[in-house]
Amino acid sequence: MASITPSYDREGEHIGWQVAVRKKGYPAQYKTFRTKKEGEAWASVTESEIARGVWRDRSEAENTTLKECLDRYLAEVTPKKKSKGEGWYVQAWMKRPIAARFMASIRGKDLASEIRAMENEGKGANHVRLYRAVISNVFTVARRQWGMESLENPADFVSNPKLPQGRDRRLVDDEEERLLAECDSSRNASLRPVVIFAVETAMRAGEIVETWKQDPSGALDADGRHLQIKVSTGLLWKYVDLQRRTALLPKTKNGTPRTVPLSSRAVAVLEALPRNLDGRVFGTTYEGIHQAYVRACRRAAIDGLTFHDLRHEATSRLFEKGFNPMEVSAITGHKTLQMLKRYTHLRAEDLAKRMG
């Protein structure tokens, strides 16, 4: 069934061995090896797989690079996803050395090496998990839809990095008053209303203010600076209903739209704001808010309180007001109730007080 013949270059010099495996009902398989022993081993494996009915054509996977698959995935699969953040990770993978490898050559150890490199670059555990999820899906699609049935998914052999324990930092004592006092003295006039709005709504930073990220392609502008791409517009006036006291978020981090109820304090913040011509509720960006927020915390002598901690503070207050996990999830956008598990101690303490 297999034939092995010497292979020669144009000058007649022996350069290897060409192996052909032919079986009725299967496409002929050809491959060239440096040594006859390697060719015999490949022929033996191929013949065995055909005999056992488990053979899969590897030619597509052996001649297609990861970069080519990423390009196709970005064009065909990513646009159908609810969450638009995936494209950023796909483009980032294109820049890594492994993208030049043929799909069939990529093993679990290769992906593990890339993940270690990402961790050494300072990427957080959650970002690394998202990188792994994207590459896993690329291999799954290539195997199921693009004729690469022989592929093994290297992500199946690589564990996700362990996520750090959720932060429990909250505003304590008079920190809120001190923070707001310093927000009043900030040159960024949007800082105080944004901080109050974050504490009142539990909305993510990107859901409140316009957010930009560095273009993963590494492209530079005319001044040699990295190009930035907009990843969120922030809250827009057209989605705010002050009479009903709601704010619609059509595009969220997890891809599911949600409507956020607004407290009286949140409504008061919105009513006091000027209307920007571009339709944004808050006329600033996350970068501007982040810098002003860090400086305000420093002036207020508040340590270890990130802007994202305000979302944790807001979520904790919802539980303290008596909302159940399902209600809180609808407000905050946490995708699973498991994500809210760390807040259950708040309800337990509340129930204990009621029991007397």
N, C-alpha and C positions, 0 to 999 in steps of 0.2 A: 504493500500500500504506500510505503514511503520510498522515495528515491533520493540518494545523496550523491551529488556530482561535484567535482572540483570546479572552482570559479577562478577565471583568469582576467587580468587587466589587458589593455590594448597591446602592451608589449609582450604579452604571453607569460607574464609572471604570475605564479599562483598566489591568490590573495584570500582564499577562504573556501567555504563549502556551501553550495546551494542545496537546500532541502525542499522537497515537494511532497506534500501529503495529499493523496487523492482518494476519495471515497464516494461512491455513487449516492446521489441525493444531497451531497454537501459541496460547497464551493471549494475548489482546489486552494490549498494553502502553501505559500512560498515564503521562505525566509533564508537569509544568508548568515552564516556564522564564521567566526575566525578559525575555530577548530572543528574537526569532524566529530569529536566527542560531544561538544555542545550541540551540534546539529542532531546527533542521534538522540540525545536526551530530550530535545524539543519535540522531535518526531514521535518518540515513545509516549510522551505526555499527551500530545495532540491525538494520537491514535487511540489511546486509552479513553480519553474524554469522549471521542466519537463513539466508541464501542459501548460506553456506559450511558450514552444519550445526554451527557452534560456539557458537551462542547459548545462554546460560544465564539463567534467570530471576533477576533481581537484587532483586526486591521484598522477599523475606525478609531479605536481608542489608542492604537499605537502610532497613528499618524495625525492626531489632533492635539494641539497644545491646550493647556489650561487657559491661557490667554484667549485663544479662539473660542473656547466654551464660555468664558466670562463675557466676552463681547456678545455672543449669541444670547446668553442668559439675560444680559442687561437690556437687549432689544426685544426679547420675546416674553420673558417671564416677569421681570421686575415691574414693568408698567401695569401689570394686572394686580399687583399687591396693594392692599389698602394703605399700609404704612410706606411712606416714600423714603424712609431713611435707609432702606436696604441698598439702594443704588450707590450710596456713599461707600459702603463696605465692599461692594463689588469692584468699584473703581480703585479702591485702596489695594485690593488683592492683585489687581493688574500690575501694580508697581513693584510687587515683591518678586524676588528671583525665581521662586517656584513657578511663576506663571509661564516661564519659557519651557517648562518640562512637558513631555507628552503625558496625556492622561493615564495611560496604562503603566507608566513608570512611577507614578506617585504612590507611595506607601504611607502607612500610619506613622512610621518613624520620621518621614519627611515633613508631614503636617505637624507632628509634635515638635520638631526642630523649629518650624516657623512660629509656633505658639510660644516657645521659650524665648525666641528672639523678640516677639511682641512684648512679652512680660519684661524683658531686659530693657526695652525701649521706654518702659514706664506706663504701658497701657494697662488700665484697670481690669479686674476680673470680669466685670460685666461686658466690657467692650470685647475682650478676648472671646467670651462665650458667643457673642454676636458674630464675630469673624468666623468662628468654627461653624456656627449654624448656617451661614451663607455658603461656605465651601461644601458643607455636607449636602445642602439642597442642590447645588450645581451638579455634584456627582449623581445624586438621585435622579435628577431630570435627564442628565446625559444617558444614564442607564435605561431609564424607562421610555424616554421619548426620542432620543437621538441615535438609536442603533448601537449603543455601546453596552450591550447586555453582559459582556464579560467583565465589566468594571467591578472592583470591590470599592466600597466607600471608605477612604482612609480615615474619615472622621469617626467611624465605628470603633476604631482602635485607639482613639485619643479621648481621654476624659476631660470634661469641662473643668476649668479651674474653680476652686471653691470660692463662693461669694463671701465677702466679709459680712460679719454680723451687722444688721441694720443699725443705723445711727439712732441714738435715743436723745440727742441734744435738743433741749427745749429752752424756751425763754424762762428765766427764773428771776425771782425777786423783782427788782425794778428795771430789769434789762429792757423791757419793751419801751418804757417811758424814756430811758436814756438813749436808746437807739433812735426813737422818733425825734427826740430833741436834736440829735446830731443830723438827722435827715433834713430837718428844717434849715440847717446851716449849709447844706450841700449846694454846690453850684449846679447840680443836676436837679432841676425843679420837679422832675418826675419821681425822684427817689421815694419821698414820703408816701405819695398815693400808691405807688407800686408795692411798697412794703406792706402797707395796711391791706391792700387788695389781696396780696398773697396770703396773709394770715387769715383773712376772712373767707377765702374761696378754696384754699388748698390746690389752686391751679399751679401747674408747672411753669417755670420761667418762660419756656418757649410758647406757652399758651397765653401768656400775658403780654410779652414784648417781642418785637422783631428780633430774630436770631440768625446769625450767620456763622458758617464754618469755613475753614480753609478747604479749597478745592483739592480733593485727593489726587487729582492728576498731577499736582505739583506745578501747574502753569503759573507764569509770572506776568504781571502787568508791565506797562511801558517803563515804570520806575523800578522794576526789579523786585517788586513785592509780590507775595503769594496772592493769587486771585481768591476771592471769597465767594461762596455761594449761599444764597438765602435758603434756610431750612424751615423757617416759619415766619409768618407775617405778624404774629402776636394777635391779640384780641382786636376785632374790627367793630366799629360802631353799628354796621348793618346787621350784626348778629346779637346786638344788645337790645333787650326789651325792658325798659325801666318801669313800665306800668305793671308788667307781669313779674318783674324782678328776676329775670333770667338772662343768661349769656350762653349762646350756642357756640360750641367748639366743633366745627365740621371736620377738622383734621387734627387728630391727637397722636401721641407717641405710639399707642398700640393700634392705631388705624380705625378705631371705633368712635364715631361722633358721640358727643354727650352734651347735655344741657345742664349748666351749673346754676343752682338757685343762689340768689344774691341776698345777703343779709342787709339789714337797714344801714349798717356802717359801710358796706360795700357800695350800696346805692348812693349814699352820701358822697363817697369818693368820686363816683362817676359823674354825679350831677355838678360837681365843682370843677370838672375838667373842661378846658376849651376844646372845641371840635377841630381836629386837624383836617386839612384839605385832602390828605391822602387816605383818609378813612380809618387810620389807626387810632385806637383809644388812647394809648400812651405813646407820645411822640419821642421815643428813645429806643435804644437797642439793648440787648442783653449785655453786650460788652460795656456799654456806658453805665448801665445799672450796676453791673458787677464791680467795676472799679470804684464807683461812688459808694457802694454798699460796704466794701472792704475798708475804705477810709473812714466811713461813719462808725463802723464797729471799733476801729482802732481808737478813734477819738473818744468813744464812749467806754473804752476799757472793757470791751466784751470780747472774750476769747473763744475760739472754736465754734462759732455760730455761722454756718454757711447759709447762703441764700436758700438752698434746697431744704435746709432745716426748718424754714418757715412753713413748708408744705407738711412736714411732720408735725409741727406745732398745730397747724390748722386741723389736721386729721385727728390729732389727740383731742382737741377741743370739741370736735363733732361727737366723739364717743362720750365725752364728759357731759355733753348736753342731752345725752340719752338716745342718740341715733343708733340703730342696730347695724350690724356689719353690711347687710344688703343695701341699706340706705346710704351708708357712708361710701360704699363702693360705687354707687350710682353718681355720687357727688364728685368723688376724687378721681374716678377712672381707673382705680386698681383693677387689674384684669381678673384676678382670682381672689377668693376670700382668704386663701392661704397667705397672701401678701399682707393681709390685715391682722394676721394671727398675733403679731407682737403687740397689738393694741388691746388684746382681750383683758389684760390685767386691769385696765382702767375700768372696764365694766364690772369686773369682780369686786374691786374696791367699792364701787358705787352700790352694788347689790348688798355688800356687807353692811354698809351704812344704813340701807333701808331695812335690813333685818334687825337692827338694833342690838 
